[in-house]
Amino acid sequence: MFGIRYLSTLLGVVFFSHQLGGFTSAWLGGKLFVLTGSYAIGWWVSVALGVFAGLLHWPIDERPIARFADAG
């Protein structure tokens, strides 16, 4: 959809958000373990986030976008 012009920018945003989520979830999992003595809350939060992500991606239409050829 965006073409190769913005590929590096989009990849950078995806990579940054992945690293930020990895750091935050590891830190929060440790914090929850210290507070509760169990990983159960972190596990169920991860399950809920996975289901939420699946629901967000459900309506994505993966068909190619129709593009008009240049008249030039």
PyMOL Python script that loads the backbone (N, CA, C, O; Angstrom):
from pymol import cmd

cmd.read_pdbstr("""\
ATOM      1  N   MET A   1       0.816  -1.183   0.000  1.00  0.00           N
ATOM      2  CA  MET A   1       0.000   0.000   0.000  1.00  0.00           C
ATOM      3  C   MET A   1       0.873   1.266   0.000  1.00  0.00           C
ATOM      4  O   MET A   1       0.558   2.238  -0.686  1.00  0.00           O
ATOM      5  N   PHE A   2       1.955   1.249   0.761  1.00  0.00           N
ATOM      6  CA  PHE A   2       2.810   2.420   0.847  1.00  0.00           C
ATOM      7  C   PHE A   2       3.973   2.388  -0.139  1.00  0.00           C
ATOM      8  O   PHE A   2       4.624   3.409  -0.363  1.00  0.00           O
ATOM      9  N   GLY A   3       4.238   1.226  -0.728  1.00  0.00           N
ATOM     10  CA  GLY A   3       5.346   1.115  -1.663  1.00  0.00           C
ATOM     11  C   GLY A   3       6.683   1.046  -0.939  1.00  0.00           C
ATOM     12  O   GLY A   3       6.748   1.090   0.289  1.00  0.00           O
ATOM     13  N   ILE A   4       7.735   0.938  -1.720  1.00  0.00           N
ATOM     14  CA  ILE A   4       9.056   0.795  -1.103  1.00  0.00           C
ATOM     15  C   ILE A   4       9.634   2.121  -0.627  1.00  0.00           C
ATOM     16  O   ILE A   4      10.644   2.136   0.077  1.00  0.00           O
ATOM     17  N   ARG A   5       9.015   3.219  -0.996  1.00  0.00           N
ATOM     18  CA  ARG A   5       9.525   4.527  -0.580  1.00  0.00           C
ATOM     19  C   ARG A   5       9.548   4.664   0.945  1.00  0.00           C
ATOM     20  O   ARG A   5      10.489   5.238   1.493  1.00  0.00           O
ATOM     21  N   TYR A   6       8.548   4.157   1.623  1.00  0.00           N
ATOM     22  CA  TYR A   6       8.446   4.294   3.075  1.00  0.00           C
ATOM     23  C   TYR A   6       8.760   2.988   3.807  1.00  0.00           C
ATOM     24  O   TYR A   6       8.468   2.862   4.996  1.00  0.00           O
ATOM     25  N   LEU A   7       9.342   2.035   3.121  1.00  0.00           N
ATOM     26  CA  LEU A   7       9.593   0.729   3.719  1.00  0.00           C
ATOM     27  C   LEU A   7      10.495   0.833   4.941  1.00  0.00           C
ATOM     28  O   LEU A   7      10.189   0.237   5.974  1.00  0.00           O
ATOM     29  N   SER A   8      11.591   1.568   4.856  1.00  0.00           N
ATOM     30  CA  SER A   8      12.514   1.653   5.993  1.00  0.00           C
ATOM     31  C   SER A   8      11.877   2.387   7.171  1.00  0.00           C
ATOM     32  O   SER A   8      12.115   2.022   8.322  1.00  0.00           O
ATOM     33  N   THR A   9      11.081   3.400   6.905  1.00  0.00           N
ATOM     34  CA  THR A   9      10.403   4.115   7.988  1.00  0.00           C
ATOM     35  C   THR A   9       9.394   3.209   8.685  1.00  0.00           C
ATOM     36  O   THR A   9       9.343   3.161   9.914  1.00  0.00           O
ATOM     37  N   LEU A  10       8.597   2.494   7.903  1.00  0.00           N
ATOM     38  CA  LEU A  10       7.608   1.591   8.492  1.00  0.00           C
ATOM     39  C   LEU A  10       8.278   0.462   9.264  1.00  0.00           C
ATOM     40  O   LEU A  10       7.805   0.074  10.332  1.00  0.00           O
ATOM     41  N   LEU A  11       9.374  -0.067   8.731  1.00  0.00           N
ATOM     42  CA  LEU A  11      10.105  -1.124   9.423  1.00  0.00           C
ATOM     43  C   LEU A  11      10.693  -0.597  10.728  1.00  0.00           C
ATOM     44  O   LEU A  11      10.695  -1.302  11.738  1.00  0.00           O
ATOM     45  N   GLY A  12      11.190   0.632  10.711  1.00  0.00           N
ATOM     46  CA  GLY A  12      11.721   1.233  11.936  1.00  0.00           C
ATOM     47  C   GLY A  12      10.656   1.409  13.001  1.00  0.00           C
ATOM     48  O   GLY A  12      10.906   1.152  14.179  1.00  0.00           O
ATOM     49  N   VAL A  13       9.478   1.841  12.601  1.00  0.00           N
ATOM     50  CA  VAL A  13       8.382   2.009  13.562  1.00  0.00           C
ATOM     51  C   VAL A  13       7.973   0.658  14.142  1.00  0.00           C
ATOM     52  O   VAL A  13       7.759   0.536  15.348  1.00  0.00           O
ATOM     53  N   VAL A  14       7.865  -0.348  13.290  1.00  0.00           N
ATOM     54  CA  VAL A  14       7.487  -1.685  13.756  1.00  0.00           C
ATOM     55  C   VAL A  14       8.558  -2.250  14.698  1.00  0.00           C
ATOM     56  O   VAL A  14       8.234  -2.799  15.752  1.00  0.00           O
ATOM     57  N   PHE A  15       9.828  -2.116  14.317  1.00  0.00           N
ATOM     58  CA  PHE A  15      10.918  -2.638  15.142  1.00  0.00           C
ATOM     59  C   PHE A  15      10.965  -1.915  16.491  1.00  0.00           C
ATOM     60  O   PHE A  15      11.125  -2.555  17.531  1.00  0.00           O
ATOM     61  N   PHE A  16      10.826  -0.587  16.477  1.00  0.00           N
ATOM     62  CA  PHE A  16      10.849   0.181  17.720  1.00  0.00           C
ATOM     63  C   PHE A  16       9.706  -0.220  18.640  1.00  0.00           C
ATOM     64  O   PHE A  16       9.916  -0.426  19.836  1.00  0.00           O
ATOM     65  N   SER A  17       8.500  -0.333  18.097  1.00  0.00           N
ATOM     66  CA  SER A  17       7.358  -0.698  18.932  1.00  0.00           C
ATOM     67  C   SER A  17       7.493  -2.124  19.461  1.00  0.00           C
ATOM     68  O   SER A  17       7.049  -2.414  20.572  1.00  0.00           O
ATOM     69  N   HIS A  18       8.100  -3.014  18.682  1.00  0.00           N
ATOM     70  CA  HIS A  18       8.332  -4.384  19.138  1.00  0.00           C
ATOM     71  C   HIS A  18       9.316  -4.394  20.306  1.00  0.00           C
ATOM     72  O   HIS A  18       9.101  -5.097  21.293  1.00  0.00           O
ATOM     73  N   GLN A  19      10.383  -3.624  20.198  1.00  0.00           N
ATOM     74  CA  GLN A  19      11.373  -3.558  21.276  1.00  0.00           C
ATOM     75  C   GLN A  19      10.782  -2.910  22.530  1.00  0.00           C
ATOM     76  O   GLN A  19      11.041  -3.359  23.646  1.00  0.00           O
ATOM     77  N   LEU A  20      10.002  -1.872  22.345  1.00  0.00           N
ATOM     78  CA  LEU A  20       9.367  -1.208  23.473  1.00  0.00           C
ATOM     79  C   LEU A  20       8.403  -2.152  24.190  1.00  0.00           C
ATOM     80  O   LEU A  20       8.369  -2.194  25.420  1.00  0.00           O
ATOM     81  N   GLY A  21       7.620  -2.910  23.419  1.00  0.00           N
ATOM     82  CA  GLY A  21       6.708  -3.884  24.013  1.00  0.00           C
ATOM     83  C   GLY A  21       7.447  -5.014  24.709  1.00  0.00           C
ATOM     84  O   GLY A  21       7.017  -5.481  25.764  1.00  0.00           O
ATOM     85  N   GLY A  22       8.553  -5.457  24.129  1.00  0.00           N
ATOM     86  CA  GLY A  22       9.345  -6.512  24.760  1.00  0.00           C
ATOM     87  C   GLY A  22       9.937  -6.069  26.078  1.00  0.00           C
ATOM     88  O   GLY A  22       9.908  -6.807  27.062  1.00  0.00           O
ATOM     89  N   PHE A  23      10.477  -4.853  26.096  1.00  0.00           N
ATOM     90  CA  PHE A  23      11.029  -4.324  27.349  1.00  0.00           C
ATOM     91  C   PHE A  23       9.939  -4.161  28.400  1.00  0.00           C
ATOM     92  O   PHE A  23      10.095  -4.589  29.543  1.00  0.00           O
ATOM     93  N   THR A  24       8.843  -3.541  28.004  1.00  0.00           N
ATOM     94  CA  THR A  24       7.772  -3.254  28.954  1.00  0.00           C
ATOM     95  C   THR A  24       7.165  -4.532  29.515  1.00  0.00           C
ATOM     96  O   THR A  24       6.914  -4.626  30.716  1.00  0.00           O
ATOM     97  N   SER A  25       6.929  -5.513  28.655  1.00  0.00           N
ATOM     98  CA  SER A  25       6.307  -6.745  29.141  1.00  0.00           C
ATOM     99  C   SER A  25       7.243  -7.543  30.041  1.00  0.00           C
ATOM    100  O   SER A  25       6.792  -8.142  31.018  1.00  0.00           O
ATOM    101  N   ALA A  26       8.544  -7.563  29.729  1.00  0.00           N
ATOM    102  CA  ALA A  26       9.488  -8.268  30.599  1.00  0.00           C
ATOM    103  C   ALA A  26       9.584  -7.584  31.959  1.00  0.00           C
ATOM    104  O   ALA A  26       9.589  -8.249  32.995  1.00  0.00           O
ATOM    105  N   TRP A  27       9.657  -6.275  31.954  1.00  0.00           N
ATOM    106  CA  TRP A  27       9.734  -5.527  33.209  1.00  0.00           C
ATOM    107  C   TRP A  27       8.452  -5.697  34.027  1.00  0.00           C
ATOM    108  O   TRP A  27       8.499  -5.938  35.233  1.00  0.00           O
ATOM    109  N   LEU A  28       7.307  -5.567  33.352  1.00  0.00           N
ATOM    110  CA  LEU A  28       6.038  -5.682  34.054  1.00  0.00           C
ATOM    111  C   LEU A  28       5.811  -7.101  34.573  1.00  0.00           C
ATOM    112  O   LEU A  28       5.252  -7.283  35.654  1.00  0.00           O
ATOM    113  N   GLY A  29       6.240  -8.104  33.809  1.00  0.00           N
ATOM    114  CA  GLY A  29       6.119  -9.480  34.289  1.00  0.00           C
ATOM    115  C   GLY A  29       6.925  -9.696  35.554  1.00  0.00           C
ATOM    116  O   GLY A  29       6.456 -10.356  36.482  1.00  0.00           O
ATOM    117  N   GLY A  30       8.128  -9.152  35.603  1.00  0.00           N
ATOM    118  CA  GLY A  30       8.941  -9.251  36.811  1.00  0.00           C
ATOM    119  C   GLY A  30       8.324  -8.498  37.974  1.00  0.00           C
ATOM    120  O   GLY A  30       8.325  -8.978  39.108  1.00  0.00           O
ATOM    121  N   LYS A  31       7.802  -7.327  37.690  1.00  0.00           N
ATOM    122  CA  LYS A  31       7.161  -6.525  38.737  1.00  0.00           C
ATOM    123  C   LYS A  31       5.937  -7.251  39.307  1.00  0.00           C
ATOM    124  O   LYS A  31       5.731  -7.273  40.520  1.00  0.00           O
ATOM    125  N   LEU A  32       5.130  -7.842  38.427  1.00  0.00           N
ATOM    126  CA  LEU A  32       3.950  -8.591  38.891  1.00  0.00           C
ATOM    127  C   LEU A  32       4.355  -9.816  39.700  1.00  0.00           C
ATOM    128  O   LEU A  32       3.683 -10.171  40.669  1.00  0.00           O
ATOM    129  N   PHE A  33       5.451 -10.466  39.306  1.00  0.00           N
ATOM    130  CA  PHE A  33       5.914 -11.632  40.060  1.00  0.00           C
ATOM    131  C   PHE A  33       6.365 -11.233  41.459  1.00  0.00           C
ATOM    132  O   PHE A  33       6.081 -11.929  42.434  1.00  0.00           O
ATOM    133  N   VAL A  34       7.068 -10.110  41.550  1.00  0.00           N
ATOM    134  CA  VAL A  34       7.516  -9.640  42.861  1.00  0.00           C
ATOM    135  C   VAL A  34       6.319  -9.287  43.742  1.00  0.00           C
ATOM    136  O   VAL A  34       6.314  -9.580  44.938  1.00  0.00           O
ATOM    137  N   LEU A  35       5.318  -8.667  43.153  1.00  0.00           N
ATOM    138  CA  LEU A  35       4.154  -8.241  43.939  1.00  0.00           C
ATOM    139  C   LEU A  35       3.244  -9.393  44.342  1.00  0.00           C
ATOM    140  O   LEU A  35       2.711  -9.403  45.451  1.00  0.00           O
ATOM    141  N   THR A  36       3.060 -10.374  43.442  1.00  0.00           N
ATOM    142  CA  THR A  36       2.086 -11.438  43.702  1.00  0.00           C
ATOM    143  C   THR A  36       2.699 -12.809  43.964  1.00  0.00           C
ATOM    144  O   THR A  36       2.035 -13.680  44.525  1.00  0.00           O
ATOM    145  N   GLY A  37       3.957 -13.017  43.570  1.00  0.00           N
ATOM    146  CA  GLY A  37       4.593 -14.319  43.741  1.00  0.00           C
ATOM    147  C   GLY A  37       4.186 -15.315  42.678  1.00  0.00           C
ATOM    148  O   GLY A  37       4.449 -16.509  42.822  1.00  0.00           O
ATOM    149  N   SER A  38       3.555 -14.855  41.619  1.00  0.00           N
ATOM    150  CA  SER A  38       3.068 -15.747  40.571  1.00  0.00           C
ATOM    151  C   SER A  38       3.088 -15.016  39.233  1.00  0.00           C
ATOM    152  O   SER A  38       3.004 -13.789  39.178  1.00  0.00           O
ATOM    153  N   TYR A  39       3.199 -15.786  38.166  1.00  0.00           N
ATOM    154  CA  TYR A  39       3.112 -15.221  36.822  1.00  0.00           C
ATOM    155  C   TYR A  39       1.702 -15.296  36.247  1.00  0.00           C
ATOM    156  O   TYR A  39       1.497 -14.944  35.085  1.00  0.00           O
ATOM    157  N   ALA A  40       0.735 -15.743  37.026  1.00  0.00           N
ATOM    158  CA  ALA A  40      -0.621 -15.981  36.526  1.00  0.00           C
ATOM    159  C   ALA A  40      -1.263 -14.710  35.957  1.00  0.00           C
ATOM    160  O   ALA A  40      -1.871 -14.760  34.888  1.00  0.00           O
ATOM    161  N   ILE A  41      -1.141 -13.595  36.641  1.00  0.00           N
ATOM    162  CA  ILE A  41      -1.752 -12.356  36.146  1.00  0.00           C
ATOM    163  C   ILE A  41      -1.122 -11.948  34.826  1.00  0.00           C
ATOM    164  O   ILE A  41      -1.825 -11.588  33.882  1.00  0.00           O
ATOM    165  N   GLY A  42       0.200 -12.003  34.759  1.00  0.00           N
ATOM    166  CA  GLY A  42       0.890 -11.670  33.517  1.00  0.00           C
ATOM    167  C   GLY A  42       0.497 -12.589  32.376  1.00  0.00           C
ATOM    168  O   GLY A  42       0.354 -12.144  31.237  1.00  0.00           O
ATOM    169  N   TRP A  43       0.322 -13.860  32.673  1.00  0.00           N
ATOM    170  CA  TRP A  43      -0.090 -14.819  31.660  1.00  0.00           C
ATOM    171  C   TRP A  43      -1.470 -14.468  31.111  1.00  0.00           C
ATOM    172  O   TRP A  43      -1.666 -14.445  29.896  1.00  0.00           O
ATOM    173  N   TRP A  44      -2.417 -14.198  31.988  1.00  0.00           N
ATOM    174  CA  TRP A  44      -3.772 -13.898  31.535  1.00  0.00           C
ATOM    175  C   TRP A  44      -3.869 -12.544  30.833  1.00  0.00           C
ATOM    176  O   TRP A  44      -4.682 -12.373  29.924  1.00  0.00           O
ATOM    177  N   VAL A  45      -3.049 -11.592  31.247  1.00  0.00           N
ATOM    178  CA  VAL A  45      -2.999 -10.321  30.520  1.00  0.00           C
ATOM    179  C   VAL A  45      -2.467 -10.563  29.104  1.00  0.00           C
ATOM    180  O   VAL A  45      -2.970  -9.979  28.145  1.00  0.00           O
ATOM    181  N   SER A  46      -1.456 -11.416  28.974  1.00  0.00           N
ATOM    182  CA  SER A  46      -0.920 -11.749  27.651  1.00  0.00           C
ATOM    183  C   SER A  46      -1.959 -12.450  26.785  1.00  0.00           C
ATOM    184  O   SER A  46      -2.064 -12.165  25.592  1.00  0.00           O
ATOM    185  N   VAL A  47      -2.715 -13.349  27.362  1.00  0.00           N
ATOM    186  CA  VAL A  47      -3.784 -14.029  26.619  1.00  0.00           C
ATOM    187  C   VAL A  47      -4.825 -13.012  26.146  1.00  0.00           C
ATOM    188  O   VAL A  47      -5.258 -13.051  24.994  1.00  0.00           O
ATOM    189  N   ALA A  48      -5.223 -12.103  27.041  1.00  0.00           N
ATOM    190  CA  ALA A  48      -6.221 -11.095  26.681  1.00  0.00           C
ATOM    191  C   ALA A  48      -5.690 -10.177  25.570  1.00  0.00           C
ATOM    192  O   ALA A  48      -6.432  -9.835  24.649  1.00  0.00           O
ATOM    193  N   LEU A  49      -4.423  -9.778  25.647  1.00  0.00           N
ATOM    194  CA  LEU A  49      -3.846  -8.934  24.609  1.00  0.00           C
ATOM    195  C   LEU A  49      -3.769  -9.671  23.271  1.00  0.00           C
ATOM    196  O   LEU A  49      -3.973  -9.070  22.216  1.00  0.00           O
ATOM    197  N   GLY A  50      -3.479 -10.959  23.315  1.00  0.00           N
ATOM    198  CA  GLY A  50      -3.445 -11.754  22.083  1.00  0.00           C
ATOM    199  C   GLY A  50      -4.821 -11.849  21.436  1.00  0.00           C
ATOM    200  O   GLY A  50      -4.952 -11.717  20.219  1.00  0.00           O
ATOM    201  N   VAL A  51      -5.831 -12.075  22.240  1.00  0.00           N
ATOM    202  CA  VAL A  51      -7.201 -12.122  21.711  1.00  0.00           C
ATOM    203  C   VAL A  51      -7.607 -10.759  21.159  1.00  0.00           C
ATOM    204  O   VAL A  51      -8.234 -10.677  20.103  1.00  0.00           O
ATOM    205  N   PHE A  52      -7.253  -9.698  21.867  1.00  0.00           N
ATOM    206  CA  PHE A  52      -7.557  -8.346  21.406  1.00  0.00           C
ATOM    207  C   PHE A  52      -6.862  -8.057  20.071  1.00  0.00           C
ATOM    208  O   PHE A  52      -7.470  -7.479  19.170  1.00  0.00           O
ATOM    209  N   ALA A  53      -5.613  -8.450  19.942  1.00  0.00           N
ATOM    210  CA  ALA A  53      -4.886  -8.245  18.680  1.00  0.00           C
ATOM    211  C   ALA A  53      -5.532  -9.037  17.550  1.00  0.00           C
ATOM    212  O   ALA A  53      -5.642  -8.546  16.427  1.00  0.00           O
ATOM    213  N   GLY A  54      -5.954 -10.252  17.845  1.00  0.00           N
ATOM    214  CA  GLY A  54      -6.634 -11.056  16.830  1.00  0.00           C
ATOM    215  C   GLY A  54      -7.930 -10.408  16.364  1.00  0.00           C
ATOM    216  O   GLY A  54      -8.240 -10.410  15.172  1.00  0.00           O
ATOM    217  N   LEU A  55      -8.682  -9.858  17.302  1.00  0.00           N
ATOM    218  CA  LEU A  55      -9.931  -9.185  16.942  1.00  0.00           C
ATOM    219  C   LEU A  55      -9.674  -7.918  16.123  1.00  0.00           C
ATOM    220  O   LEU A  55     -10.444  -7.594  15.219  1.00  0.00           O
ATOM    221  N   LEU A  56      -8.602  -7.209  16.439  1.00  0.00           N
ATOM    222  CA  LEU A  56      -8.260  -6.018  15.664  1.00  0.00           C
ATOM    223  C   LEU A  56      -7.871  -6.359  14.226  1.00  0.00           C
ATOM    224  O   LEU A  56      -8.145  -5.592  13.303  1.00  0.00           O
ATOM    225  N   HIS A  57      -7.234  -7.508  14.046  1.00  0.00           N
ATOM    226  CA  HIS A  57      -6.761  -7.894  12.714  1.00  0.00           C
ATOM    227  C   HIS A  57      -7.801  -8.656  11.900  1.00  0.00           C
ATOM    228  O   HIS A  57      -7.620  -8.866  10.701  1.00  0.00           O
ATOM    229  N   TRP A  58      -8.871  -9.065  12.538  1.00  0.00           N
ATOM    230  CA  TRP A  58      -9.898  -9.854  11.855  1.00  0.00           C
ATOM    231  C   TRP A  58     -10.436  -9.157  10.606  1.00  0.00           C
ATOM    232  O   TRP A  58     -10.538  -9.805   9.564  1.00  0.00           O
ATOM    233  N   PRO A  59     -10.788  -7.861  10.656  1.00  0.00           N
ATOM    234  CA  PRO A  59     -11.405  -7.229   9.475  1.00  0.00           C
ATOM    235  C   PRO A  59     -10.410  -6.785   8.392  1.00  0.00           C
ATOM    236  O   PRO A  59     -10.826  -6.163   7.415  1.00  0.00           O
ATOM    237  N   ILE A  60      -9.130  -7.080   8.530  1.00  0.00           N
ATOM    238  CA  ILE A  60      -8.156  -6.633   7.529  1.00  0.00           C
ATOM    239  C   ILE A  60      -8.422  -7.342   6.198  1.00  0.00           C
ATOM    240  O   ILE A  60      -8.542  -8.565   6.139  1.00  0.00           O
ATOM    241  N   ASP A  61      -8.509  -6.554   5.154  1.00  0.00           N
ATOM    242  CA  ASP A  61      -8.724  -7.080   3.810  1.00  0.00           C
ATOM    243  C   ASP A  61      -7.367  -7.146   3.105  1.00  0.00           C
ATOM    244  O   ASP A  61      -6.742  -6.112   2.868  1.00  0.00           O
ATOM    245  N   GLU A  62      -6.913  -8.342   2.774  1.00  0.00           N
ATOM    246  CA  GLU A  62      -5.577  -8.521   2.210  1.00  0.00           C
ATOM    247  C   GLU A  62      -5.546  -8.527   0.690  1.00  0.00           C
ATOM    248  O   GLU A  62      -4.511  -8.826   0.094  1.00  0.00           O
ATOM    249  N   ARG A  63      -6.651  -8.205   0.066  1.00  0.00           N
ATOM    250  CA  ARG A  63      -6.648  -8.157  -1.395  1.00  0.00           C
ATOM    251  C   ARG A  63      -5.782  -6.993  -1.880  1.00  0.00           C
ATOM    252  O   ARG A  63      -5.734  -5.949  -1.229  1.00  0.00           O
ATOM    253  N   PRO A  64      -5.111  -7.158  -2.995  1.00  0.00           N
ATOM    254  CA  PRO A  64      -4.295  -6.056  -3.520  1.00  0.00           C
ATOM    255  C   PRO A  64      -5.166  -4.840  -3.854  1.00  0.00           C
ATOM    256  O   PRO A  64      -6.329  -4.968  -4.238  1.00  0.00           O
ATOM    257  N   ILE A  65      -4.568  -3.670  -3.695  1.00  0.00           N
ATOM    258  CA  ILE A  65      -5.261  -2.433  -4.008  1.00  0.00           C
ATOM    259  C   ILE A  65      -5.215  -2.230  -5.521  1.00  0.00           C
ATOM    260  O   ILE A  65      -4.164  -2.361  -6.148  1.00  0.00           O
ATOM    261  N   ALA A  66      -6.362  -1.912  -6.088  1.00  0.00           N
ATOM    262  CA  ALA A  66      -6.413  -1.658  -7.528  1.00  0.00           C
ATOM    263  C   ALA A  66      -5.709  -0.337  -7.816  1.00  0.00           C
ATOM    264  O   ALA A  66      -6.040   0.695  -7.232  1.00  0.00           O
ATOM    265  N   ARG A  67      -4.746  -0.379  -8.712  1.00  0.00           N
ATOM    266  CA  ARG A  67      -4.000   0.830  -9.090  1.00  0.00           C
ATOM    267  C   ARG A  67      -4.227   1.098 -10.567  1.00  0.00           C
ATOM    268  O   ARG A  67      -4.308   0.179 -11.382  1.00  0.00           O
ATOM    269  N   PHE A  68      -4.326   2.345 -10.883  1.00  0.00           N
ATOM    270  CA  PHE A  68      -4.533   2.736 -12.272  1.00  0.00           C
ATOM    271  C   PHE A  68      -3.181   2.953 -12.944  1.00  0.00           C
ATOM    272  O   PHE A  68      -2.274   3.547 -12.359  1.00  0.00           O
ATOM    273  N   ALA A  69      -3.056   2.473 -14.162  1.00  0.00           N
ATOM    274  CA  ALA A  69      -1.813   2.658 -14.905  1.00  0.00           C
ATOM    275  C   ALA A  69      -1.685   4.111 -15.332  1.00  0.00           C
ATOM    276  O   ALA A  69      -2.683   4.776 -15.611  1.00  0.00           O
ATOM    277  N   ASP A  70      -0.468   4.594 -15.379  1.00  0.00           N
ATOM    278  CA  ASP A  70      -0.237   5.981 -15.822  1.00  0.00           C
ATOM    279  C   ASP A  70      -0.636   6.122 -17.281  1.00  0.00           C
ATOM    280  O   ASP A  70      -0.355   5.245 -18.098  1.00  0.00           O
ATOM    281  N   ALA A  71      -1.294   7.232 -17.606  1.00  0.00           N
ATOM    282  CA  ALA A  71      -1.735   7.467 -18.984  1.00  0.00           C
ATOM    283  C   ALA A  71      -0.595   8.026 -19.836  1.00  0.00           C
ATOM    284  O   ALA A  71      -0.748   8.195 -21.046  1.00  0.00           O
ATOM    285  N   GLY A  72       0.556   8.315 -19.201  1.00  0.00           N
ATOM    286  CA  GLY A  72       1.666   8.961 -19.891  1.00  0.00           C
ATOM    287  C   GLY A  72       2.432   8.031 -20.675  1.00  0.00           C
ATOM    288  O   GLY A  72       3.406   8.422 -21.319  1.00  0.00           O
TER     289      GLY A  72
END
""", "prot")
cmd.dss("prot")
cmd.show_as("cartoon", "prot")
cmd.util.cbc("prot")
cmd.orient("prot")
